[in-house]
């Protein structure tokens, strides 16, 4: 499956904010990922950034003069509005939000937004006092009620030097939201909730020390990102929330027992569970409430007790996918886990491999299913591996 952005017609509306320069990076990343990007600008935006900058990146002349002629049929904003599949307005000023909320169309950005039937994403940027004003908040609510999606604003240092809410969302978050929105338009997982676990659990010895493993969470993150791009609502239960992809619901946990509770809490709403986390098989029977001092315990005997097998204990009729991270007898161990865990798919990989070990950006996986099929895949990025896994999940959901 190709990138959800590839060959998609995306219009980016740029308005008169000092944050306009940041959108150059967003447009550049969209183009690099294969999107066909048109840029519309207000006359105020031109005071902050040149249209030539966007033309150089997109290879397409930006829409600035609402009285100018673009194309051969009809008015330019109508032509643009009809072909766009998604419109992003970023940065969106308070004035632009007010115009959008009340149907004013006095520049190329608002003209196009009023004329298009495509999803509208708005990423505001302004001083925090303007953002907090009742009028802006009322306009925000009006636009949300009509189906507009908002990205940010975020808290941080503003152009005034003050700290507050009003910063333009980061490029990564904007791109992720675009992918999520496009995925929901026609993705094969639209309307489905996919729960993914990621990272290695930490089983406390005392408040400082723990028993853990080498899992980075990268495979789980790739699965969450890929499912999001295919239109799913994603719940990512992770021990490494700081590395989680944007535009997914993140539930932070540490131990196996916390992960088990989180999975249980979100099970009823989910059609798919992918246990990509490296869940500890054992935990300390009685963790110390205080740090164990070296001089008081030079030799420590830890009594370990087994954790529950989270996915094996789930009897709900959903698509269940487990992972088998092995160091030997890969297929035999994976076959055993397929039965023991009562899952639909097992994704097996040898974690001692240079391109399939913990923390790598690539993986070499073998997918086994409960129908007796075994498929060995070549070296792929973890995102591509995730897409392969989701292809098979999608087939299960459609059957």
VOTIVEX-385030 format. One record per residue (C-alpha): residue in three letters; x, y, z. Coordinates in steps of 0.05 Angstrom, whole numbers, padded with zeros to 5 digits, always signed. Last residue first. Example, Ala and Ser with C-alpha at 12.3 -4.5 7.8 and 13.67 -1.06 7.14 Angstrom:
BEGIN
SER+00273-00021+00143/ALA+00246-00090+00156/
***
This chain:
BEGIN
UNK-00282-00234+00111/UNK-00269-00160+00111/UNK-00241-00157+00181/UNK-00195-00216+00166/UNK-00171-00185+00101/UNK-00157-00120+00138/UNK-00115-00158+00189/UNK-00074-00189+00132/UNK-00061-00121+00101/UNK-00047-00093+00170/UNK+00012-00141+00179/UNK+00041-00120+00112/UNK+00031-00046+00129/UNK+00067-00056+00195/UNK+00126-00088+00160/UNK+00128-00028+00114/UNK+00129+00018+00176/UNK+00184-00026+00207/UNK+00226-00016+00145/UNK+00233-00080+00106/UNK+00282-00138+00101/UNK+00248-00194+00064/UNK+00182-00228+00085/UNK+00171-00300+00106/UNK+00099-00323+00100/UNK+00072-00383+00137/UNK-00001-00404+00126/UNK-00034-00456+00171/UNK-00102-00423+00178/UNK-00086-00397+00248/UNK-00034-00351+00218/UNK+00042-00346+00215/UNK+00078-00282+00193/UNK+00154-00284+00187/UNK+00189-00218+00199/UNK+00255-00186+00181/UNK+00256-00116+00211/UNK+00284-00047+00197/UNK+00293+00015+00240/UNK+00333-00024+00292/UNK+00321-00014+00366/UNK+00314-00087+00384/UNK+00341-00132+00330/UNK+00317-00144+00259/UNK+00371-00115+00215/UNK+00431-00142+00253/UNK+00395-00205+00273/UNK+00394-00226+00346/UNK+00320-00207+00352/UNK+00298-00264+00306/UNK+00228-00246+00284/UNK+00159-00277+00289/UNK+00092-00243+00276/UNK+00037-00289+00301/UNK-00032-00282+00272/UNK-00103-00303+00292/UNK-00088-00313+00366/UNK-00101-00369+00415/UNK-00040-00352+00458/UNK-00017-00424+00467/UNK-00033-00443+00395/UNK+00003-00386+00359/UNK+00056-00388+00413/UNK+00074-00460+00395/UNK+00077-00442+00321/UNK+00123-00384+00337/UNK+00170-00427+00377/UNK+00175-00477+00320/UNK+00184-00422+00268/UNK+00240-00385+00305/UNK+00280-00443+00332/UNK+00329-00394+00363/UNK+00335-00322+00388/UNK+00261-00305+00388/UNK+00214-00245+00390/UNK+00146-00277+00378/UNK+00093-00224+00368/UNK+00018-00229+00378/UNK-00041-00210+00334/UNK-00114-00216+00356/UNK-00174-00200+00311/UNK-00233-00193+00357/UNK-00283-00243+00385/UNK-00269-00231+00459/UNK-00235-00289+00496/UNK-00175-00250+00520/UNK-00131-00288+00569/UNK-00080-00308+00516/UNK-00070-00234+00499/UNK-00050-00214+00569/UNK-00008-00274+00590/UNK-00013-00261+00665/UNK+00052-00244+00700/UNK+00091-00300+00732/UNK+00123-00294+00802/UNK+00195-00276+00817/UNK+00227-00281+00885/UNK+00289-00237+00883/UNK+00349-00260+00923/UNK+00396-00202+00938/UNK+00468-00209+00960/UNK+00502-00145+00984/UNK+00439-00124+01020/UNK+00447-00070+01073/UNK+00510-00039+01044/UNK+00478-00036+00975/UNK+00416+00001+00999/UNK+00349-00023+00973/UNK+00309+00039+00954/UNK+00244+00041+00993/UNK+00176+00009+00980/UNK+00210-00056+00962/UNK+00176-00097+00908/UNK+00143-00160+00933/UNK+00134-00217+00884/UNK+00181-00187+00832/UNK+00151-00194+00763/UNK+00155-00248+00710/UNK+00138-00258+00636/UNK+00155-00186+00620/UNK+00114-00158+00563/UNK+00153-00140+00500/UNK+00100-00097+00467/UNK+00075-00113+00397/UNK+00008-00140+00423/UNK-00038-00121+00365/UNK-00111-00120+00386/UNK-00164-00108+00333/UNK-00239-00093+00334/UNK-00234-00047+00394/UNK-00287-00011+00434/UNK-00297-00066+00486/UNK-00222-00077+00495/UNK-00203-00007+00517/UNK-00205-00017+00593/UNK-00180-00089+00588/UNK-00119-00066+00549/UNK-00105-00013+00601/UNK-00112-00062+00659/UNK-00064-00111+00625/UNK-00014-00056+00611/UNK-00015-00035+00684/UNK-00003-00108+00704/UNK+00054-00114+00655/UNK+00088-00053+00685/UNK+00100+00017+00658/UNK+00039+00049+00626/UNK+00023+00109+00583/UNK-00041+00110+00542/UNK-00034+00148+00477/UNK-00092+00162+00430/UNK-00064+00172+00360/UNK-00053+00236+00320/UNK+00023+00239+00331/UNK+00069+00179+00336/UNK+00093+00156+00404/UNK+00166+00168+00423/UNK+00152+00202+00490/UNK+00100+00150+00507/UNK+00153+00096+00517/UNK+00117+00044+00560/UNK+00059+00042+00510/UNK-00014+00031+00501/UNK-00030+00060+00433/UNK-00104+00068+00418/UNK-00115+00080+00345/UNK-00178+00102+00309/UNK-00167+00071+00241/UNK-00164+00107+00175/UNK-00107+00072+00139/UNK-00057+00125+00161/UNK-00076+00113+00234/UNK-00063+00039+00225/UNK+00005+00055+00196/UNK+00024+00101+00253/UNK+00001+00052+00307/UNK+00038-00005+00273/UNK+00101+00037+00266/UNK+00097+00056+00340/UNK+00091-00017+00360/UNK+00152-00034+00318/UNK+00192+00023+00347/UNK+00175+00008+00420/UNK+00249+00004+00439/UNK+00249-00067+00468/UNK+00312-00083+00506/UNK+00282-00114+00568/UNK+00263-00096+00639/UNK+00270-00114+00713/UNK+00268-00051+00754/UNK+00309-00006+00799/UNK+00294+00062+00831/UNK+00228+00056+00869/UNK+00245-00017+00886/UNK+00247-00081+00846/UNK+00196-00054+00797/UNK+00175-00092+00735/UNK+00186-00049+00673/UNK+00148-00067+00609/UNK+00183-00063+00541/UNK+00154-00020+00487/UNK+00089-00021+00448/UNK+00016-00044+00453/UNK-00032-00031+00396/UNK-00108-00024+00398/UNK-00142-00015+00331/UNK-00210+00017+00329/UNK-00248+00009+00263/UNK-00291+00061+00228/UNK-00240+00070+00172/UNK-00193+00011+00169/UNK-00194+00004+00093/UNK-00178+00078+00086/UNK-00224+00121+00044/UNK-00236+00188+00078/UNK-00210+00166+00146/UNK-00140+00157+00118/UNK-00141+00228+00090/UNK-00157+00255+00160/UNK-00103+00213+00194/UNK-00051+00232+00142/UNK-00067+00306+00150/UNK-00064+00299+00225/UNK+00005+00266+00220/UNK+00030+00323+00175/UNK+00006+00376+00224/UNK+00037+00339+00284/UNK+00104+00332+00249/UNK+00104+00405+00227/UNK+00097+00429+00299/UNK+00033+00464+00319/UNK+00033+00540+00313/UNK+00042+00574+00379/UNK-00018+00607+00413/UNK-00021+00583+00484/UNK+00024+00622+00531/UNK+00094+00646+00547/UNK+00107+00719+00530/UNK+00162+00742+00483/UNK+00112+00777+00439/UNK+00127+00727+00383/UNK+00103+00672+00430/UNK+00143+00624+00474/UNK+00105+00560+00488/UNK+00037+00528+00490/UNK+00007+00496+00428/UNK-00047+00517+00380/UNK-00064+00464+00362/UNK-00090+00425+00303/UNK-00164+00438+00293/UNK-00212+00398+00250/UNK-00272+00432+00217/UNK-00337+00393+00221/UNK-00390+00448+00226/UNK-00392+00443+00302/UNK-00316+00452+00302/UNK-00323+00517+00263/UNK-00375+00544+00311/UNK-00335+00524+00372/UNK-00273+00559+00346/UNK-00312+00621+00328/UNK-00339+00623+00400/UNK-00268+00614+00426/UNK-00243+00671+00383/UNK-00299+00718+00405/UNK-00289+00700+00479/UNK-00215+00719+00476/UNK-00167+00664+00497/UNK-00134+00660+00428/UNK-00125+00735+00425/UNK-00094+00737+00494/UNK-00050+00677+00475/UNK-00020+00714+00415/UNK-00035+00681+00349/UNK-00026+00616+00310/UNK-00083+00571+00290/UNK-00079+00505+00252/UNK-00143+00492+00214/UNK-00159+00428+00177/UNK-00218+00429+00129/UNK-00243+00365+00097/UNK-00261+00375+00023/UNK-00328+00405+00002/UNK-00293+00467-00023/UNK-00325+00535-00037/UNK-00321+00568+00031/UNK-00249+00545+00041/UNK-00230+00570-00028/UNK-00257+00640-00017/UNK-00228+00640+00054/UNK-00158+00628+00027/UNK-00164+00672-00035/UNK-00187+00733+00003/UNK-00253+00767+00021/UNK-00296+00706+00033/UNK-00337+00719+00095/UNK-00379+00659+00119/UNK-00385+00676+00192/UNK-00339+00622+00222/UNK-00290+00625+00164/UNK-00283+00701+00169/UNK-00274+00697+00245/UNK-00222+00643+00238/UNK-00185+00685+00186/UNK-00186+00745+00233/UNK-00159+00704+00291/UNK-00101+00681+00247/UNK-00095+00612+00215/UNK-00023+00590+00204/UNK-00039+00544+00172/UNK-00103+00531+00134/UNK-00103+00459+00109/UNK-00150+00438+00055/UNK-00162+00366+00035/UNK-00182+00331-00030/UNK-00174+00393-00073/UNK-00201+00389-00144/UNK-00265+00427-00134/UNK-00238+00482-00089/UNK-00182+00498-00138/UNK-00230+00507-00196/UNK-00277+00547-00152/UNK-00221+00591-00128/UNK-00197+00604-00199/UNK-00263+00624-00228/UNK-00288+00583-00286/UNK-00248+00541-00334/UNK-00180+00557-00365/UNK-00132+00554-00308/UNK-00112+00609-00259/UNK-00135+00679-00274/UNK-00124+00736-00224/UNK-00179+00772-00186/UNK-00167+00734-00122/UNK-00093+00751-00128/UNK-00054+00702-00085/UNK-00059+00631-00112/UNK+00011+00601-00111/UNK+00044+00581-00178/UNK+00062+00507-00178/UNK+00130+00474-00176/UNK+00115+00458-00104/UNK+00180+00480-00070/UNK+00200+00537-00116/UNK+00128+00561-00121/UNK+00124+00562-00045/UNK+00185+00607-00039/UNK+00163+00649-00098/UNK+00099+00666-00060/UNK+00145+00707-00014/UNK+00137+00703+00061/UNK+00115+00751+00116/UNK+00084+00808+00076/UNK+00056+00757+00027/UNK+00014+00729+00085/UNK-00024+00796+00090/UNK-00047+00790+00018/UNK-00076+00722+00035/UNK-00043+00661+00006/UNK-00066+00598-00029/UNK-00015+00542-00039/UNK-00028+00482-00084/UNK+00005+00416-00065/UNK+00006+00351-00105/UNK+00028+00301-00052/UNK+00086+00253-00062/UNK+00118+00247+00006/UNK+00171+00300-00013/UNK+00115+00347-00033/UNK+00081+00340+00035/UNK+00148+00349+00070/UNK+00162+00414+00032/UNK+00093+00441+00046/UNK+00102+00428+00121/UNK+00172+00459+00121/UNK+00148+00522+00085/UNK+00092+00525+00136/UNK+00141+00549+00189/UNK+00152+00615+00152/UNK+00079+00633+00162/UNK+00089+00636+00238/UNK+00093+00712+00235/UNK+00020+00709+00217/UNK-00017+00736+00156/UNK-00051+00674+00126/UNK-00028+00612+00088/UNK-00079+00565+00058/UNK-00050+00497+00039/UNK-00089+00458-00014/UNK-00077+00383-00020/UNK-00090+00340-00081/UNK-00067+00270-00064/UNK-00015+00237-00109/UNK+00020+00203-00050/UNK-00008+00225+00018/UNK-00035+00158+00041/UNK+00033+00128+00025/UNK+00029+00067-00020/UNK+00000+00000+00000/
***
